[in-house]
Amino acid sequence: MNDKHIFSNRKLLLLLIPIIAEQFLNSLMGMADSMMVSNVGSAALSGVSLVDSINNLVVQAFAALATGGVIICSTYVGQKDMKRANEAATQVLLVSGGLSLFIMLVCLLFRVQLLSLIFGKIEADVMRAAGIYFLLSILSYPGIALSAAGGAIFRAQSNTRLPMNVAIVSNILNVAGNALFIFGFKMGVFGAALATLMARLFSAIVLLALLRRKDQEITISEYHKIRPDFGKIKSILGMGIPNGIENSMFQFGKLAIQSSVSILGTTAIAAQAMTNIFENVNGVAGCGVGIGLMTVVGQCLGAGRKDEAIYYTKKMIGWGYIAISVSCLFTYAISRPVVYLAGMEKESAALCIFMLGWITIVKPILWSPSFITAYGMRAAGDVKFSMLVATLTMWLCRVTLSTFLIRVVGMGPMGVWIGMFSDWGIRGIIFTIRFLYGKWVHKVV
């Protein structure tokens, strides 16, 4: 490492590559899941994709809490205050575990009503598949929450390789379980959900066990002795709640859009479902850069190096352009073999490829300034501005325009992506202006 900067290029790459690999692997495994479920039939794929739009809301809520943990723990690591970093980490786990159990119980009690409320009247076989998948998904929520929290604690101390390795094993188990339950035991959607449940619980258990090791900066060995520290919980929630609101509004918006897509019929739903999966895959490299940036900015500001925080945010925005361009081109290159192997109907496959082509053109231009800039600002504690802008652009641009184009103009699912492109463009302009004014970097945690 050189004298000028806290993180050399080599150290940055060692931090980022495992995060990107983990994110990429998770998305590829999601694609593999959908390919396997698609072979059960379009109704099964449609039901799973509808439920996943709810699951993504829950995943994002827990990821937001984990983000609060990364920001606070990495700031303490930057200050070399390991006692407070350890204390903060225990509270992240406590809040994540407690909240996930509460959400699991509420969703179990009202799961049928939730599906009917969100998706309304959909085809009976699609609703049947959705009901089965949703039940087992709900049981995996504590696994999702504790995996997110555990991974965040490791990333806050710059250990990104370990969560990646756990994710690799977890995803292999998921795919192997899918193959066994769907094709071996002919369990259909239930088999897909069961494999996912087992993989998520495995990931949480292993990460919690590895946090007990003594040879790392943050160690949590006595889980039964964790008690609430309301001061630290308030700090974590102060970072996590705005992120959670932002992510939740984002997912609620996607649910609102999904309800419009659901009136277009099974062909359009299946095409949109597969396009969403591709779009998740081509965005993971950029998200990995952003997640890594939070650790970098947190440690820089903890060390009192605001100039470094600005420098690395600019650098990561540039790296984000490269990462998104490469991942978009890769995803488009594999799209035709994937839809063929998934056994998609010809009309759905053609519509999916058409929409993905537009995403591959537009996303590399607009995505990096509209998302990676915000990761840097959140790590500095500028979470409320990010929340407000992202929520407003999501609902005023993406949801409103998409709904109008689908329900009024009759454009079909391509209307979803036109709404999304407008959201990315306006959000990127606002965040860039905020970044250049420099006010964000003074909101240190």
VOGU-3710 file (C-alpha; in Angstrom, 3 decimals, decimal comma):
1> mndkhifsnr> 0,000/0,000/0,000  1,306/3,423/-0,914  1,660/6,396/1,405  -0,743/8,648/-0,450  -3,937/6,629/-0,153  -5,431/4,316/2,476  -6,408/1,739/-0,174  -4,057/0,847/-3,029  -5,555/-0,448/-6,285  -4,501/-3,960/-5,271
11> klllllipii> -6,199/-3,660/-1,883  -9,335/-2,270/-3,532  -9,464/-5,171/-5,966  -8,943/-7,684/-3,153  -11,889/-6,049/-1,367  -14,192/-5,739/-4,401  -13,626/-8,940/-6,379  -15,060/-11,301/-3,715  -18,106/-9,009/-3,250  -18,744/-8,869/-7,002
21> aeqflnslmg> -18,204/-12,636/-7,292  -20,651/-13,254/-4,417  -23,304/-10,959/-5,907  -22,791/-12,411/-9,378  -23,010/-15,965/-8,112  -26,216/-15,247/-6,188  -27,822/-13,838/-9,335  -26,612/-16,684/-11,546  -28,035/-19,161/-9,049  -31,323/-17,230/-9,162
31> madsmmvsnv> -31,254/-17,646/-12,933  -30,531/-21,378/-12,554  -33,479/-21,626/-10,122  -35,793/-19,977/-12,631  -34,558/-22,156/-15,503  -35,370/-25,255/-13,454  -38,753/-23,936/-12,306  -39,536/-22,866/-15,892  -39,323/-26,511/-16,926  -42,241/-27,190/-14,569
41> gsaalsgvsl> -44,337/-24,754/-16,656  -45,109/-21,075/-17,278  -47,609/-20,993/-14,402  -44,920/-22,209/-11,981  -42,390/-19,624/-13,223  -45,018/-16,868/-13,037  -46,045/-17,858/-9,492  -42,438/-17,977/-8,266  -41,604/-14,629/-9,907  -44,623/-12,947/-8,294
51> vdsinnlvvq> -43,610/-14,216/-4,846  -39,984/-13,233/-5,445  -41,141/-9,637/-5,883  -42,401/-9,853/-2,259  -39,295/-11,732/-1,107  -37,081/-9,045/-2,636  -38,846/-6,464/-0,467  -37,932/-8,480/2,635  -34,373/-9,124/1,418  -33,861/-5,392/0,806
61> afaalatggv> -35,190/-4,516/4,274  -32,656/-6,856/5,909  -29,908/-5,662/3,565  -30,666/-2,104/4,724  -30,184/-3,089/8,368  -26,943/-4,805/7,394  -25,916/-1,594/5,595  -26,401/0,332/8,835  -24,111/-2,213/10,488  -21,433/-1,917/7,780
71> iicstyvgqk> -21,379/1,887/8,042  -21,046/1,975/11,834  -18,686/-1,007/12,208  -16,379/0,147/9,389  -16,239/3,655/10,900  -15,127/2,162/14,244  -12,592/-0,031/12,398  -11,243/3,142/10,732  -10,927/4,692/14,201  -9,157/1,499/15,446
81> dmkraneaat> -11,846/1,222/18,161  -12,426/-2,554/18,071  -14,362/-2,668/21,359  -17,123/-0,465/19,973  -16,986/-2,238/16,600  -17,643/-5,563/18,386  -20,457/-4,048/20,452  -22,087/-2,603/17,336  -21,826/-5,958/15,541  -23,694/-7,790/18,318
91> qvllvsggls> -26,522/-5,259/18,108  -26,747/-5,644/14,310  -27,308/-9,383/14,796  -29,819/-8,824/17,599  -31,922/-6,359/15,608  -31,767/-8,425/12,406  -32,719/-11,665/14,159  -35,546/-10,139/16,199  -37,068/-8,235/13,288  -36,902/-11,253/10,958
101> lfimlvcllf> -38,780/-13,441/13,447  -41,498/-10,789/13,804  -41,900/-10,408/10,017  -41,947/-14,200/9,596  -44,791/-14,596/12,098  -46,874/-11,776/10,575  -46,434/-13,130/7,031  -47,295/-16,685/8,129  -50,542/-15,472/9,678  -51,606/-13,349/6,705
111> rvqllslifg> -49,896/-15,044/3,740  -53,108/-15,824/1,780  -54,481/-12,323/2,297  -51,156/-10,751/1,268  -51,056/-12,626/-2,043  -54,672/-11,706/-2,824  -54,162/-8,068/-1,829  -50,988/-7,569/-3,892  -51,786/-9,565/-7,013  -55,586/-9,588/-7,048
121> kieadvmraa> -57,270/-11,931/-9,510  -54,645/-14,063/-11,240  -54,952/-17,453/-12,907  -55,687/-20,254/-10,420  -52,612/-22,362/-11,248  -50,345/-19,299/-10,927  -51,875/-18,496/-7,500  -51,467/-22,116/-6,400  -47,756/-22,085/-7,278  -47,346/-18,688/-5,586
131> giyfllsils> -49,004/-19,930/-2,380  -46,681/-22,938/-2,079  -43,539/-20,927/-2,798  -44,528/-18,089/-0,443  -45,071/-20,407/2,560  -41,556/-21,855/2,495  -40,033/-18,485/1,560  -41,469/-16,971/4,753  -39,755/-19,650/6,871  -36,395/-18,636/5,355
141> ypgialsaag> -36,626/-14,958/6,443  -34,484/-15,391/9,617  -31,865/-17,099/7,454  -31,863/-14,162/5,016  -31,575/-11,588/7,827  -28,784/-13,273/9,767  -26,826/-14,073/6,567  -27,020/-10,408/5,538  -25,932/-9,224/9,001  -23,100/-11,763/9,282
151> gaifraqsnt> -21,778/-10,969/5,804  -21,939/-7,235/6,545  -19,898/-7,635/9,736  -17,147/-9,476/7,844  -17,156/-6,860/5,040  -16,878/-4,006/7,573  -13,465/-5,399/8,594  -12,446/-5,783/4,900  -12,912/-9,566/4,940  -14,962/-10,034/1,781
161> rlpmnvaivs> -13,559/-13,430/0,777  -15,191/-15,390/3,599  -18,819/-14,338/2,855  -18,106/-15,107/-0,804  -16,942/-18,645/0,036  -20,036/-19,268/2,170  -22,225/-17,944/-0,671  -20,525/-20,300/-3,152  -21,267/-23,375/-1,017  -24,803/-22,160/-0,207
171> nilnvagnal> -25,653/-21,589/-3,861  -24,228/-24,949/-4,928  -26,454/-26,576/-2,290  -29,422/-24,576/-3,599  -28,945/-25,665/-7,212  -28,197/-29,276/-6,252  -31,320/-29,268/-4,066  -33,389/-27,860/-6,920  -32,136/-30,534/-9,309  -32,847/-33,290/-6,760
181> fifgfkmgvf> -36,272/-32,072/-5,617  -37,616/-30,827/-8,989  -36,244/-33,420/-11,412  -35,471/-36,333/-9,059  -38,440/-36,309/-6,678  -40,798/-34,378/-9,036  -41,717/-31,961/-6,215  -42,171/-28,951/-8,543  -42,462/-25,508/-6,937  -42,380/-27,003/-3,417
191> gaalatlmar> -39,011/-28,587/-4,213  -37,585/-25,275/-5,466  -38,745/-23,491/-2,311  -37,419/-26,250/-0,023  -33,951/-26,099/-1,611  -33,852/-22,313/-1,201  -34,963/-22,540/2,465  -32,224/-25,065/3,286  -29,526/-23,024/1,512  -30,478/-19,802/3,336
201> lfsaivllal> -30,482/-21,455/6,760  -27,122/-23,097/5,995  -25,598/-19,723/5,076  -26,813/-18,062/8,307  -25,617/-20,891/10,576  -22,145/-21,037/8,998  -21,585/-17,243/9,117  -22,669/-17,073/12,770  -20,313/-19,936/13,599  -17,391/-18,241/11,785
211> lrrkdqeiti> -17,952/-14,965/13,671  -16,898/-16,830/16,833  -13,287/-17,150/15,625  -10,746/-15,267/17,752  -8,272/-14,449/14,929  -10,244/-11,501/13,485  -10,920/-7,866/14,395  -14,628/-8,414/15,171  -15,468/-11,552/17,184  -18,846/-12,564/18,628
221> seyhkirpdf> -18,506/-15,689/20,752  -21,334/-15,708/23,304  -24,596/-15,193/21,446  -26,698/-16,147/24,468  -25,259/-13,178/26,399  -26,234/-10,519/23,839  -28,528/-7,916/25,374  -30,099/-4,819/23,783  -27,978/-1,655/23,842  -30,565/0,925/22,845
231> gkiksilgmg> -28,007/3,641/22,134  -26,266/1,494/19,524  -29,555/0,133/18,197  -30,657/3,744/17,662  -27,448/4,454/15,689  -27,874/1,317/13,571  -31,530/2,092/12,895  -30,592/5,719/12,173  -28,515/4,420/9,266  -30,655/1,392/8,471
241> ipngiensmf> -34,190/2,820/8,548  -33,678/5,438/5,790  -31,962/2,747/3,702  -34,798/0,381/4,563  -37,450/2,924/3,588  -35,596/3,615/0,342  -35,240/-0,081/-0,478  -38,798/-0,855/0,620  -40,260/1,964/-1,460  -38,187/0,641/-4,343
251> qfgklaiqss> -39,614/-2,857/-3,900  -43,160/-1,579/-3,272  -42,808/0,289/-6,541  -41,752/-2,912/-8,271  -44,782/-4,649/-6,749  -47,037/-1,878/-8,088  -45,481/-2,344/-11,523  -45,808/-6,123/-11,187  -49,537/-5,757/-10,548  -49,807/-3,917/-13,890
261> vsilgttaia> -47,743/-6,579/-15,670  -49,906/-9,335/-14,128  -52,929/-8,170/-16,176  -51,034/-8,763/-19,456  -51,263/-12,574/-19,328  -48,901/-15,475/-18,713  -46,706/-14,831/-21,796  -45,903/-11,250/-20,719  -45,475/-12,228/-17,040  -43,008/-14,995/-17,948
271> aqamtnifen> -41,062/-12,666/-20,314  -40,904/-9,934/-17,668  -39,891/-12,455/-14,983  -36,924/-13,720/-17,023  -35,951/-10,161/-18,058  -35,917/-9,164/-14,363  -33,561/-12,061/-13,644  -31,212/-11,015/-16,459  -31,339/-7,399/-15,246  -30,423/-8,520/-11,730
281> vngvagcgvg> -27,447/-10,444/-13,118  -26,138/-7,559/-15,227  -26,340/-5,190/-12,251  -24,494/-7,234/-9,659  -20,982/-6,149/-10,603  -22,009/-2,509/-10,146  -23,744/-3,308/-6,846  -20,581/-5,085/-5,694  -18,544/-1,947/-6,395  -21,072/0,111/-4,393
291> iglmtvvgqc> -21,116/-2,291/-1,433  -17,324/-2,264/-1,307  -17,321/1,536/-1,502  -19,309/1,720/1,755  -16,541/-0,109/3,627  -13,886/2,110/1,991  -15,674/5,424/2,716  -16,577/4,293/6,254  -12,950/3,487/7,084  -11,678/6,709/5,440
301> lgagrkdeai> -14,061/8,881/7,442  -13,362/6,908/10,619  -9,691/7,775/10,078  -10,623/11,458/9,497  -9,663/11,400/5,787  -12,557/13,183/4,040  -10,458/13,909/0,950  -9,881/10,161/0,582  -13,640/9,486/0,813  -14,270/11,885/-2,094
311> yytkkmigwg> -11,381/10,446/-4,105  -12,533/6,844/-3,766  -16,160/7,683/-4,538  -15,083/9,289/-7,838  -12,848/6,323/-8,572  -15,581/3,777/-7,855  -18,088/5,632/-10,069  -15,588/5,170/-12,919  -15,067/1,514/-12,052  -18,844/1,162/-11,922
321> yiaisvsclf> -19,151/2,235/-15,570  -16,673/-0,487/-16,547  -18,287/-3,160/-14,355  -21,827/-2,492/-15,631  -20,729/-2,385/-19,285  -18,931/-5,736/-19,029  -21,733/-7,455/-17,091  -24,451/-6,140/-19,462  -22,590/-7,444/-22,517  -21,957/-10,796/-20,815
331> tyaisrpvvy> -25,613/-11,173/-19,818  -26,860/-10,331/-23,309  -24,399/-12,846/-24,792  -25,773/-15,704/-22,663  -29,450/-14,694/-22,921  -30,430/-16,797/-25,941  -28,917/-20,075/-24,657  -30,497/-19,410/-21,230  -34,054/-18,859/-22,502  -33,667/-21,966/-24,697
341> lagmekesaa> -32,441/-24,120/-21,786  -35,206/-22,673/-19,602  -37,744/-24,095/-22,039  -39,487/-20,718/-22,412  -42,320/-20,464/-24,924  -41,228/-18,830/-28,196  -43,272/-15,619/-27,742  -42,058/-15,079/-24,158  -38,437/-15,710/-25,132  -38,559/-13,249/-28,060
351> lcifmlgwit> -40,134/-10,522/-25,902  -37,542/-11,115/-23,167  -34,589/-10,784/-25,614  -36,079/-7,593/-27,106  -36,388/-5,911/-23,691  -32,927/-7,067/-22,601  -31,417/-5,525/-25,753  -32,661/-2,070/-24,721  -31,416/-2,582/-21,158  -27,950/-3,519/-22,492
361> ivkpilwsps> -27,804/-0,220/-24,420  -29,159/2,137/-21,751  -27,966/0,712/-18,413  -24,167/1,219/-18,904  -24,817/4,918/-19,595  -27,171/5,766/-16,714  -26,685/3,290/-13,865  -23,335/4,161/-12,245  -23,975/7,834/-11,305  -27,518/7,034/-10,155
371> fitaygmraa> -26,487/4,255/-7,736  -22,775/4,159/-6,867  -22,717/7,860/-5,939  -25,467/7,120/-3,405  -23,495/4,239/-1,823  -20,667/6,668/-1,015  -23,054/9,261/0,417  -24,806/6,664/2,601  -21,474/5,534/4,053  -20,856/9,145/5,132
381> gdvkfsmlva> -24,213/9,171/6,929  -26,040/11,174/4,237  -28,852/8,612/4,195  -31,975/10,801/4,369  -31,209/12,702/1,163  -30,558/9,443/-0,691  -33,812/8,006/0,669  -35,866/11,047/-0,346  -34,495/11,312/-3,886  -34,644/7,573/-4,615
391> tltmwlcrvt> -38,216/7,293/-3,302  -39,472/10,319/-5,264  -37,848/9,315/-8,561  -39,030/5,727/-8,098  -42,681/6,672/-7,671  -42,900/9,786/-9,833  -40,881/8,378/-12,761  -40,726/4,617/-12,717  -44,081/3,589/-11,202  -46,252/6,376/-12,627
401> lstflirvvg> -44,790/6,259/-16,133  -44,730/2,443/-16,276  -48,347/2,194/-15,097  -49,449/4,799/-17,658  -47,596/3,108/-20,525  -48,953/-0,356/-19,658  -52,539/0,394/-18,622  -53,336/3,472/-20,749  -51,040/3,363/-23,794  -51,110/-0,457/-23,992
411> mgpmgvwigm> -47,369/-0,718/-24,559  -46,899/-4,053/-22,756  -43,997/-4,927/-20,436  -41,517/-2,693/-22,332  -43,280/0,172/-20,537  -41,677/-1,057/-17,294  -38,191/-0,478/-18,673  -38,930/2,947/-20,175  -40,127/4,015/-16,714  -36,969/2,576/-15,174
421> fsdwgirgii> -34,663/4,370/-17,620  -36,295/7,720/-16,762  -35,820/6,985/-13,042  -32,105/6,196/-13,494  -31,475/9,324/-15,579  -33,120/11,849/-13,242  -31,722/10,205/-10,099  -28,192/10,263/-11,546  -28,401/14,002/-12,303  -29,607/14,847/-8,768
431> ftirflygkw> -27,003/12,674/-6,992  -24,180/14,056/-9,159  -25,136/17,642/-8,252  -25,266/16,698/-4,541  -21,880/14,973/-4,775  -20,184/17,917/-6,524  -21,425/20,389/-3,888  -19,639/18,259/-1,253  -22,124/18,730/1,594  -22,637/14,947/1,911
441> vhkvv> -19,090/14,238/3,142  -19,547/16,409/6,264  -22,335/14,184/7,611  -19,887/11,786/9,249  -21,461/9,034/11,377
//
